Amino acid sequence: MTADPAQPGDLLHLGFWMLTSGGHVGSWRHPATQLDRLMTIDHYIETARLAARGKFDMVFFEDTLAVRERNGGVLGEVAINSLDPLVQIAALAGATSDIGLAASFSTTYHSPRVLADKFATIDQLSGGRTGWNMVTSGAASGRNFGNGDHPEHAVRYSMAHETADAVRALWASGPRSPQVQPVLIQAGMSQWGLDFASTYGEAIFAAFRDIEGGRAFRTNLRTMATEKGRSPDAVKILPGFMPFIGSTSAEVADKRAFYRELIRPNMVRGILSERFNFDFMDYDLDQPFPLDDILDGLEDRPMITSDRGRFVKEIQPGDTIATYAERMASKVSGHLTCEGGPEEIADFMQAWLQGGACDGFIMQALQIPVELELFVDQVVPVLQKRGLHRRDYAGSTLRGHLGLEAPR
Amino acid sequence: MILGLRLDGLGDGAVLAEQAAFDFVLLGDPTSGVEGPVGADPLSVAAFLMTTTNRIGLVACIADDWAPFNVARAVGSFDLLSGGRCGWMPLSTGDAARSEEHLDVVLKLFDSWEDDALVFDKAAAVFADRTKVHRIRHSGAFFTVDGPLNAPRPPQGWPVLIQPLAAAGEFADIVLAGVDDLDRMSREQVPTAIRLAEITYDLGADTAERGAALAERMSLAYLEGRCDGFVLAPANAGADIPLLIDQVMPNLRARGLAALSYAEGDFRTRLGLARPANQFDGVVGP
């Protein structure tokens, strides 16, 4: 099966990932970040309007159902990204007019009735602009829902199938919005995830190492969708992406150094403590990575036992805590990154689109609003000039922006 | 007097209610979230009204078959994002003991972050003081919830809590009863909460006459101290809300019983309610 490269004239589909202060873990310490506004709706309205100025298809909210923790308490060194995403998109529906409003919400911890009701309501209020990212939720959520045993992977996906069917049936029984039903979004690249995505997913939030990996995934998923009687174009693949925009290599290097400086040693210690469920707070970052200390007594920290092999693999001979942490940070949580001036960023995006490796991106900005504004003012015009991005919205539904047909 | 307006569906009428300086709108009814068609979730409608109005209090009915963690996060997020305009009215979907425990868990989760837990110290790279964020470690007959909530304490401490008279407990800020139940809502029976009576009204015919009678009935009950205000429920939202505002509100204002504009402060403050203390104040560590 050959790859299915985008036809000339195909547009990029862009989602903007709404995190409180930005995609960089140190963004909350950025001088331009106004911390007292981070939890006010005005902050999100301004960000969504900025994304709408850049003609993004949608803004996108993640969802978590537990605090991030280290050593038995909250991870106090990082910003919160966990306000209720449906309250946020409902509020944004009243303050924006064209841009799509997508939110993650758990299939494990909400009933079909609740999910159907909330999304159907916001879809009407917004004139057909909503998308639901169907997530099954992480293991840490269980203890907030009376479930010491968070359901295992296969069970969560079987619940997700049942929930998705039930939600769609409830939607079909209710009032129709201008886009008929919310767009179904899905992330997760396991075998269960792929089966779910090819059955229900209309936009797939993915993480790829390289363009070949993207192309193989996209080809496979389009084939799987076809086998299930769907059009291959009914599934849009949107990898996560965060650009480092700088006109010269010196500017990029300065920006990298600036953001690296935003991560203080206590933040590194805190995040590593969370990752390994181990207390790093008194360790010197320049000392050798304390792998033996971590593995010692691992059986008493059941949360991470299953990750043992992965953790051990990540640590390289000669690593200090600092070199390990730096290498982890540069992976930007598995999502794509590129650097350069506006033309180079556009080249990267174009290569992925026209290489058949994606249909667009879900983009993070290092900091909100500074780096989003830079993208909107400098990169978006280049994409528009190349005919890769809309100059204005052609419609006012998310389904329309994404080029998706209404469900039958 | 304190005045609320009940809205149904997608909340049409909220802008008019705000122009008329109603204290709050109340979204949803006893069937919300339990039965009835999908597509009119009161909390989502109230959240939408957060940006289409500016000052008016926004109260949503929330069925308690939604897990307490979800309820606390949604209501708390709403209060944070709106700067303290949120109220909520839990609707019981099970037995009374379960509903009571559900509310207890939600209030604990609101309190799981102390008021000054967010320190925002850029220089020291400390976003939150982890010694002021607490697990609630709730384990009861119906719910087991560890916490903490993944959102800081709402600006009102606890968003304004409305309960129906039949289910009102010690934490109710507002108790709501039918207008025919005023005799069961004396100050002896409801010692501290704000007592509101709900009146369903229809001004579709004999408008002037019915409007005057409604204003008279409201002012009499209020001046006799039988309640502290009303929730007005239009029989027909499209027609009855504008008629209420044109025909009844001027009458109440002329009697000095209805406000012309909003006072300063969040919803709780404007209702004259104290901000609840945090039950975890003084607890050290998670």
Chai-1 contact restraints between the chains, C-beta under 6 A:
chainA,res_idxA,chainB,res_idxB,connection_type,confidence,min_distance_angstrom,max_distance_angstrom,comment,restraint_id
A,W28,B,F127,contact,1.0,0.0,6.0,A-B,restraint_1
A,R29,B,K122,contact,1.0,0.0,6.0,A-B,restraint_2
A,L35,B,F120,contact,1.0,0.0,6.0,A-B,restraint_3
A,M39,B,L80,contact,1.0,0.0,6.0,A-B,restraint_4
A,I41,B,L81,contact,1.0,0.0,6.0,A-B,restraint_5
A,A66,B,N150,contact,1.0,0.0,6.0,A-B,restraint_6
A,V67,B,P148,contact,1.0,0.0,6.0,A-B,restraint_7
A,V67,B,N150,contact,1.0,0.0,6.0,A-B,restraint_8
A,G72,B,P286,contact,1.0,0.0,6.0,A-B,restraint_9
A,G73,B,R130,contact,1.0,0.0,6.0,A-B,restraint_10
A,G73,B,P286,contact,1.0,0.0,6.0,A-B,restraint_11
A,V74,B,A128,contact,1.0,0.0,6.0,A-B,restraint_12
A,V74,B,R130,contact,1.0,0.0,6.0,A-B,restraint_13
A,V74,B,V133,contact,1.0,0.0,6.0,A-B,restraint_14
A,G76,B,V126,contact,1.0,0.0,6.0,A-B,restraint_15
A,G76,B,F127,contact,1.0,0.0,6.0,A-B,restraint_16
A,G76,B,A128,contact,1.0,0.0,6.0,A-B,restraint_17
A,G76,B,R130,contact,1.0,0.0,6.0,A-B,restraint_18
A,A79,B,F127,contact,1.0,0.0,6.0,A-B,restraint_19
A,S82,B,N150,contact,1.0,0.0,6.0,A-B,restraint_20
A,L83,B,S77,contact,1.0,0.0,6.0,A-B,restraint_21
A,L83,B,A151,contact,1.0,0.0,6.0,A-B,restraint_22
A,D84,B,R73,contact,1.0,0.0,6.0,A-B,restraint_23
A,D84,B,A74,contact,1.0,0.0,6.0,A-B,restraint_24
A,D84,B,S77,contact,1.0,0.0,6.0,A-B,restraint_25
A,V87,B,A47,contact,1.0,0.0,6.0,A-B,restraint_26
A,V87,B,A74,contact,1.0,0.0,6.0,A-B,restraint_27
A,V87,B,S77,contact,1.0,0.0,6.0,A-B,restraint_28
A,V87,B,F78,contact,1.0,0.0,6.0,A-B,restraint_29
A,A90,B,S44,contact,1.0,0.0,6.0,A-B,restraint_30
A,A90,B,A47,contact,1.0,0.0,6.0,A-B,restraint_31
A,A90,B,F48,contact,1.0,0.0,6.0,A-B,restraint_32
A,A91,B,A47,contact,1.0,0.0,6.0,A-B,restraint_33
A,A91,B,M50,contact,1.0,0.0,6.0,A-B,restraint_34
A,A91,B,T51,contact,1.0,0.0,6.0,A-B,restraint_35
A,A93,B,F48,contact,1.0,0.0,6.0,A-B,restraint_36
A,G94,B,F48,contact,1.0,0.0,6.0,A-B,restraint_37
A,G94,B,T51,contact,1.0,0.0,6.0,A-B,restraint_38
A,G94,B,T52,contact,1.0,0.0,6.0,A-B,restraint_39
A,A95,B,T51,contact,1.0,0.0,6.0,A-B,restraint_40
A,V114,B,W66,contact,1.0,0.0,6.0,A-B,restraint_41
A,A116,B,V38,contact,1.0,0.0,6.0,A-B,restraint_42
A,D117,B,V38,contact,1.0,0.0,6.0,A-B,restraint_43
A,D117,B,D41,contact,1.0,0.0,6.0,A-B,restraint_44
A,K118,B,D41,contact,1.0,0.0,6.0,A-B,restraint_45
A,K118,B,S44,contact,1.0,0.0,6.0,A-B,restraint_46
A,A120,B,V38,contact,1.0,0.0,6.0,A-B,restraint_47
A,A120,B,G39,contact,1.0,0.0,6.0,A-B,restraint_48
A,T121,B,G39,contact,1.0,0.0,6.0,A-B,restraint_49
A,T121,B,A40,contact,1.0,0.0,6.0,A-B,restraint_50
A,T121,B,D41,contact,1.0,0.0,6.0,A-B,restraint_51
A,T121,B,S44,contact,1.0,0.0,6.0,A-B,restraint_52
A,I122,B,S44,contact,1.0,0.0,6.0,A-B,restraint_53
A,L125,B,F48,contact,1.0,0.0,6.0,A-B,restraint_54
A,R143,B,D146,contact,1.0,0.0,6.0,A-B,restraint_55
A,N144,B,F69,contact,1.0,0.0,6.0,A-B,restraint_56
A,N144,B,V145,contact,1.0,0.0,6.0,A-B,restraint_57
A,N144,B,D146,contact,1.0,0.0,6.0,A-B,restraint_58
A,F145,B,A67,contact,1.0,0.0,6.0,A-B,restraint_59
A,G146,B,F143,contact,1.0,0.0,6.0,A-B,restraint_60
A,G146,B,T144,contact,1.0,0.0,6.0,A-B,restraint_61
A,L170,B,V38,contact,1.0,0.0,6.0,A-B,restraint_62
A,G174,B,P37,contact,1.0,0.0,6.0,A-B,restraint_63
A,G174,B,V38,contact,1.0,0.0,6.0,A-B,restraint_64
A,G174,B,G39,contact,1.0,0.0,6.0,A-B,restraint_65
A,P175,B,G39,contact,1.0,0.0,6.0,A-B,restraint_66
A,R264,B,A125,contact,1.0,0.0,6.0,A-B,restraint_67
A,N266,B,A125,contact,1.0,0.0,6.0,A-B,restraint_68
A,M267,B,A125,contact,1.0,0.0,6.0,A-B,restraint_69
